[in-house]
Amino acid sequence: MTCRHVKPLNRYNVTSEEVGGRPPSPMATARQADRRYRANAGMTFKDHFSKQAADYAKFRPQYRPELFEYLGGIAPQRKLAWDCATGNGQAAVALASVFERVIATDASEAQIANAGAHARVEYRVAPAENSGIESDTIDLVMVAQALHWFDLDRFYAEVKRLLKLGGVFAASAYKFFHITPAIDEVVNNRYYHKVVGPFWPPERTLIEKFEQLPFPFPETETPRFEMSVQWKLEHLIGYLRTWSATQRFIAANRRDPLEEIAAELAVAWGDTKQSRRVVWPLTLRVGVKTTPEPARE
């Protein structure tokens, strides 16, 4: 077999051979970045966070205890909860303050390795659609900021299989944060849409339409929740670096996209030693399993 080298023809390190002899479109660049990113991280599934799992655990915002108290209050019992796609384990650990036992799964071994330990949390590496959990045992299924990544038909079949009668399914998502109008403009508009916009995985658009995603049970109206932190500028930059689009941009361009907004963001922030309150409004969708699953033959 003869090996030959093809010189990259553009700043994205995507060759004309890879895109049919034409300069790459933003979507072609993003697809190529995804292939490189997944190859570099040794991925065997659609995983956009393993490579930056340690930073994900460090910089992602924390959920407030009131959210989990509410979920524990509407579950039929507080014996066993499943935190699906647990990521860094923050929701699993919070659930453990309310439930006697929590099974927390993620398809990413790296995420599980960086998850926070807790005596009542059992971590497992497993995909959302095939958890390996015993049927009719779960009081609450929780999916935090991950529903848009799943094969929903297969996942919802798994949820229905696992939940007890009267069990609760809860899915939450957050979109844009709010700090100040000037900072929001730089990050939520310029950076999110214009700088790394072409590098978001296709599923990301689903989080912007989270309320419209199919749901397995009739929905219950819920209270309003939010997440908030006090951050310095360095923490915000660390958080932006955990974005999958940021990592895919880096994989394609071999440079940091945050450099494109660094000056604007510094001006908008002001004193870099100053802490600012960052708020993410949380969308919570909840449904209850009210009918048993038909027996499998």
N, C-alpha and C positions, 0 to 999 in steps of 0.2 A: 504494500500500500504506500503510495507516495503522499507525503505531507507537503503542503504548500502554505505560505503565509500570505494573507491578504491585508494590505495596508489600509488602516481606517481612513475614510475620506472626509471625516467631519469631526467636530468637537465632541460628538456624543460617543465616539468610538464604535459607531455602527457602520458597517461597510456597505457599499452600494450593492454588493452581492447579496447581502442579507435582506435588502429591501427591493430586489428586482431591478437594480441598476439605476434607481432614482434616489434623490436625496430623501432621507427618512422624514416621514410625517411625525408629529408629536406622538400619535398613538403607536406608530411603529417603534419609535424610540422608547416609549413606555413599556411596550411588550418585550423589547430586547432587554431593557433594564430589569424587568421582572424575571426573565430567564437567567440573567447573570446573578441577580440577587438571590434567587432560589438555589442556584448551583453553588454559590459561595457559602451559603448557609447549610448545605446538605439537605435540602428540603425534599420530602416525598409527598407533601400535601400543600395546599394553598395556605402558606404561613408567611405573614409579613412582619412578624415581630420577634422571632427567635434570635436573630442576629443582634438585636439591641435589647435583649431581655433584661440585662442588669440595669440599663438606663430606664427601661420601662418601669421596673420596680421602684426606682429612685424618684422619678419625676412625674408619674401619673397622679392625678388628684385622688383624694380619699373620699369615700362615701360617708355620709353622716349616719350616726347610730339610729336616728329616728326612722330612717328608711327600713331598717331591718326589724325594728320593734313593730312597725306597722305590718310587715310581712308575717312576722311571727304571730301577730294578733289575728290574722285572717286565715292562717293555716289550720287544718283540722286538729293537728297535734304539733308539738315541737320536738319530735323525736329525731327525724332524719331529713336533711335538706341536701339537694344536689346543686352545686355551683358549677354550671357547665361553661367551658371555655374560661377557666378561672384566671388565666393570665398570671399576674404576680400574686394572686391569692388574696387580694385585699377584701373582696366581697366574701370569700370563704371564711376568713378570719372574723369578719364582722358578723356573719351568720352564726358562727360558733358561740357568740355571746348570747344568742337567742335560742339556738337549737342544741339538743343533746349531742348530736353527731352531724358532721358535714362530710359528704364525699365531694371532692373538688377534682374535676378532670380538665385536661387540656391536651390537644394533639401534639403540642410542642414540648419535647423533653427539656429544652432550655428554659422555657417559662416555668415548668414545674420545679426545675432545679433552683430557680431564683425566687420561688414563692415563699411567703412568710409562714413559718412553722407555728402550729397550734396543737395542743393536746387533743382537741376534739375534731381536728380536720385530718382526713385521710386523702392524700393526693394520689392521683392515678394518671398515667398517660393513656388517653383514649379519645377518639373522635366524638364529636357531638352526636352523630347519627348512630353510634354503636358503642354505648357506654359500658356494657358488661354488667350493669347493675340489675339486681333481682326485680322482677315485675311486682307492681302493686305495693311498693315499700316506701315511696317518697311522699313526704308531706308538702314539700315546696321544691319546685325547680326554678332556679334563678339563672338568668342570662344577662350579664352586665356588659354592655357595649360590644356585643359580638353576634347578635342575631343575624345581621346582614351577611355574615360569612358562611352561613349554613345552607345545606340542601334542605329547604324548609319542609318539603313533603316527608322526607325520611326522618328528619329531626322531630317533627310533630308526631309521627308514629311512635318514636321512641319516648317522647314525653307522655303520650297517652298510655303507653305500656307500663311505665314506671310509676306514675302517680296513683296514689290511693284514691278511692272515691271521695270526693270533697277536697282533694288536693289542689294546690294552687300553682299556676304557672305565672311567673313574673319576668318581664323583659324590660330592661332600661337602656336608655341611650342619651348621650349628650352630644351637642353639635358645637356651636361656637361659644367661646367664653366672652365675658365682658370685663374690661378693666377701665379704660377711658375711651372716649370716642376716637382720639388720635391714635392710640395703640391698637384699638380694634380695627381701624381702617388699614393700618400697615399689615397686620397679621391676618385678619379674617377676610379681607378683600384682596390686597395686593399679593401677599405670600400664598395664601390658600388657593386662590383662583388663578393668579397670573404666573407666579414663579413655579410652584410645584403642581399646579392644576392638572397638566397632562399626565402626571405620574401617579395619580391616585388609581388604585385598583378599581375595576368597574363596579365592584360591590360597594364602594364607598358612597356612590350616589344613592344607594338604598338607605343609608343612615340619614340622609337629608330628607328621605320620604318614609322615615321610620314608622310614623303613625299609619301609613297606608299599607304596610306589609301584611300579608295574610296572617291570621291568628287562629289557634286551634280551638278556642272556646269563646263563648260570649263574654264580652269584656265588662269589667266593673269599673265604675268611676273611682279615681284615686285622689288622694291629697297631692298638693304640689310639693316637690322636693328640689333641692339644689345642692351643689357642691361648691365649696369655697376654700381658698387657701390664701395665705400671705406669702407672696413671693418677691424676691429680688429679680432683677433682669436676668441674671445668670440662670435662675431656675426656669424662667420662661423659655430661654433658649434651649436648655436641656430638654424641656417638654416638647418643643417643636422638633427637636432632633429625633424624638421617638416616633414621629409620624411616619407611617409607611411610605408616603409620597416623598418625604425627605430622603429616606434611605434609598428609594428607587432612583431618585434624581442623582444621588451620589454614585450609585452603581453605573448609571449611564454616562455621567459627565466627568467623573473622577474629580469632583470639587464640591464644596459645601454651598448649597443654595442659600443658606442663611447669610452668606456674605452679601447677597444682593439687597438685603433689607437692613443690614447692620447699622448703617449710618442713620437711616430714617427712624429705626426703632430706638436707637440711643437718644435721638432728639425728642421723640415722643415720650420716652420713659422719664427723661430728666436725670437726676442724681442716681447713678447706678447702685449706690448703697441704700437707696430708698426702697422700702417694701411697699407693695401695692396689693390690694385685695383683688383676687381673680375669682369670678363667679361663673359657674356653668349651670344654667337651668337644666333640670333633669326631666326627661320624658319617661313615665312609667306606665306600662301596659300590663294589666292583670286579668286573668281568667281562671275559672274554677271547673274542674272535671266533675260533671254532674251525672254522667251515665257511665256504666261499666263498659269495658272493652269486650267485644264478643270473644268467646272462647276460641282459641286456635286449634284447628284439627291436626 
